[in-house]
Amino acid sequence: MSDELITWLRAQLDEDERQAGIALGRGTPAAQQLARFLLADVQAKRQIFDHASDWAATLHHTPEGWTPQTTTPYRMAMEWTVQHLALAYADRDGYRQEWRP
């Protein structure tokens, strides 16, 4: 999994969080409700990205021994998940086509 993708995604979440904070403080009741949802969504995605980042740094057991680069079904699923979550930000500056699933 690309550390650059995770870093870029965290920056997008920072911006989402900033915008939601503005709407929460100044918006209509409907905008405030949407802002609360967005803040919860940001927090959930942060947890996924943190887990994916931690997982990518761990060692994996193979018949040949332990290695940090072993492709496992779980690693593939985490990469797939992060790549699909990143699609929501594909229209933002910095998104790379190589990150598409």
N, C-alpha and C positions, 0 to 999 in steps of 0.2 A: 504494500500500500504506500502511496506517495505521501511523504511527510509534507511536501509542498501543497498537496490537495487539502490535507487536514489543516494546515496553517492558513491557507486561503479561506477555507470554510469557516474557521473560527473568526476571521476578520469579517466575514459576511454576517455571522451571528452577532458580532459586536455592533454592527450597523443596524441590524434588525432591532436589537435591544435598545439602542439609542433612539431610533424612530418610535418604537412602542412607548418608551418613556415620555417622549414629547406628547404623543397622542393621549396617554393616560392622564397627563397633567392639564391638557388644554382642550381635549376633544369633547364631542357630544357623548351622551351615554352609550350610543351604539359604537362609536369609535373607541371609547374606553373599554367596552366589553371585548372588542376585537383586539385591542392592545393587550389586555390581560391574557387572552388566548395566545397571542404571539409571544408574549414573555414565557408562558408555560411551554410553548413549542420550542423556543430557543433553549430553554433549560433541558428539555428532553433530548434535543439534538446534541447539545454539549456533552451529555452523559454518553450518548452513542459514540461520538467522536473521541471522547476520552478513552472509552473502552477499546475502540478500534485502534487507537494509537498505542495504548498499553499492550494490547494483544500483538500488534505488529512487532513490538520490541522483545517479546518473550521468545524463549526457545521452544522448539517443537521436536518431539521424539519421532525418529524414523528407524527403520531396521538398521540403518548404518550408524545411528547414534543421534545425538541432539544437534540441531542446527537452527539458526535464526531465520533462514530463508526457505524452509520447507513449505511447500504448498499443501495445505490441508483443506478438507471440505469446510471447516469452520473459518479459516482464513479467507477462502474464496467467498463465503457468504458475507463476511464482514466487508470485504472490498466491494462486493456487489451492492450491499446496503448503502455504504458511504457514497459510491458513485451515483446511485439512484437518488439519494437525498440531495446530492450536489446539482442534479438536473434542475431543481427549482431555482437555482442561481445562474443558470447557463447564459442568461442575457446580461449578466453583470461583467464589468471590466475585469480581466484577469482570468476568466474561465478558459480552460484549454480543451480543445476538442479531444485530446488524448485521454481526458478524464471521463469521456462518455462511456457508459457501459456497453 
